[in-house]
């Protein structure tokens, strides 16, 4: 190896971000194995590559002992002092044993090591880049597909979008641009594997952060999100500034902000509701767009019993229970919904049962009094 080789390592360090010293140390370690393999040596050796000239030297390392049992690993004190008078027992003496044609082996080994380390370093760099981006949005281009995945080119690596994580009815072709959410990043023998999703609630959250400056700067906070991808979603927002309406900020002027997100999600309906620390108020808001007449909180069951106007029962429950289901997930409590007629009927029934119980108590008391009189 020579000066050009060192210059090439310097260039790699600049372009790939791979430390020259790490590469040289890896080459030195590989050359030790190469030396022992090619020259059938059992010696304890050290390989040194000059950081400036690229010259390679091999040194046999021998321990200084009184009696030499293995001349490949040991040297007598007398012989050591002939090399340098300062050596003492138990010191390590290094003797150059560089073979004449070792340069050819060194060049081959260096090429293999550098190629391998470049590949490993690039994989490591890509992994570190994307593992820090878990729970974030990326945009890529669909390269191909098979029965399980869409393969999405993210520039530095190819990500996997499972068909099950695409929205219902969503099909991608080669060359389609897709925006998705990184769910996890894993190391594998083939390099980092990045998994994407278009159905994860986090995608909706990140889209709002991109479209709504008030969320990005922390003025408005997203408290909770729930989705049934491709159909409907709910997002609860709270403002830390009394002068900023959180719902209005998310909707945007003439609904521009939310419509951009709806378009990205292929027409998915989005309910933006105001978060409240008052659970009754939060439950009422979560059942939007229906109106709520009354809310009872049952702490032990972690359930909210809600009364809505008769004509809004179906709206509160939603198609196939979707609105009520999403509201319950958004709040984190069970929600039992009744219309006013059902609520009044059940209340009257309770009153009637109470009256019957009181009547039975009076009858029983009269019977006891008669028995006492007789």
Secondary structure as GFF3:
##gff-version 3
##sequence-region A 1 374
A	DSSP	alpha_helix	3	16	.	.	.	ID=ss1
A	DSSP	alpha_helix	20	38	.	.	.	ID=ss2
A	DSSP	beta_strand	45	49	.	.	.	ID=ss3
A	DSSP	beta_strand	56	65	.	.	.	ID=ss4
A	DSSP	beta_strand	74	76	.	.	.	ID=ss5
A	DSSP	alpha_helix	77	83	.	.	.	ID=ss6
A	DSSP	beta_strand	92	96	.	.	.	ID=ss7
A	DSSP	alpha_helix	102	131	.	.	.	ID=ss8
A	DSSP	beta_strand	137	145	.	.	.	ID=ss9
A	DSSP	beta_strand	149	153	.	.	.	ID=ss10
A	DSSP	beta_strand	158	162	.	.	.	ID=ss11
A	DSSP	three_ten_helix	163	165	.	.	.	ID=ss12
A	DSSP	beta_strand	177	186	.	.	.	ID=ss13
A	DSSP	beta_strand	193	197	.	.	.	ID=ss14
A	DSSP	alpha_helix	201	211	.	.	.	ID=ss15
A	DSSP	alpha_helix	213	216	.	.	.	ID=ss16
A	DSSP	beta_strand	220	228	.	.	.	ID=ss17
A	DSSP	beta_strand	232	239	.	.	.	ID=ss18
A	DSSP	alpha_helix	246	251	.	.	.	ID=ss19
A	DSSP	three_ten_helix	253	255	.	.	.	ID=ss20
A	DSSP	alpha_helix	256	264	.	.	.	ID=ss21
A	DSSP	beta_strand	269	274	.	.	.	ID=ss22
A	DSSP	alpha_helix	279	286	.	.	.	ID=ss23
A	DSSP	beta_strand	294	298	.	.	.	ID=ss24
A	DSSP	three_ten_helix	299	301	.	.	.	ID=ss25
A	DSSP	beta_strand	303	308	.	.	.	ID=ss26
A	DSSP	three_ten_helix	310	312	.	.	.	ID=ss27
A	DSSP	alpha_helix	313	317	.	.	.	ID=ss28
A	DSSP	three_ten_helix	319	321	.	.	.	ID=ss29
A	DSSP	alpha_helix	322	331	.	.	.	ID=ss30
A	DSSP	beta_strand	334	339	.	.	.	ID=ss31
A	DSSP	alpha_helix	340	373	.	.	.	ID=ss32
###
